[in-house]
Amino acid sequence: MMPDPVAQLKDLLTKNCKIQKVQPAVFASDSEVNIVAVTLVCPDGAMHVVRAYREEAQGIREFIRTKT
């Protein structure tokens, strides 16, 4: 079972990681998005990619829009 992408993103953000890139852009139409990839860079230089598919993709995009 894959971990919840929103929970992964929250966890990385609490570790002071910064969102470097969101593909496709957050302001693109949600109706056309089936996958979202969020690239984060942490203070130790580590890079992480959180991927979300279908309904989770819409959830992670909404989280980024409202909570970051």
N, C-alpha and C positions, 0 to 999 in steps of 0.2 A: 504494500500500500504506500502510495506517495504522500509525503507530508503536505499539509495545507499551505499553498503558496503565500497567502496573506500572512499566516503565522510565521513563515520563514522570513518574509520581508520585515515584519515587525521586529523579529528577533535580531536581524542584522542591523536595523536602524537603531535599536537600543544599545547595540555595541558600537555606536558612533560611525557606522558605515554610511557612506553617502551614495545616493543614486547618481550614476554617471550617465546612463542611457536607458531609454524605454523604447522598445520597438514593437509595434508601430507607435508613433507618437500618441501621447495621452489624449490629445485633442482631436484625433481622428474619429470617425464615426464608429461607435460601438457595434453597430449592426453588421459591420464587415469584418470584425475581429474574432478569429477563432483561436489565436495563440498570441501570448504576450511574453516577451523576454525582457527582464529588468536586470541590468548590469549594475553591480554595486562595487565600490572600492572601500576597503576598510583601512583604518589608521596604520595597521601593520603592513600595508601594501598588497594584501590578498584581494583577489577579485572573485566575486561570486555572481552567478547568473541564476535568477529565479524565473522559472517558466510556469506559465499558467495556460490551461486549455479550456475552451468553450465557456461554460458559466463561470469558472474560476477566473478566466481572463477578464471578464466584465467586473468581477468582484475586486480584483487587484487594481484595475484601472480606476475604479471608483474610490478605493482606499487611497491611492496616490493623489487623486484630485482633491479629496476632502481632508486628508490627515497629514499631508506633507507640505 
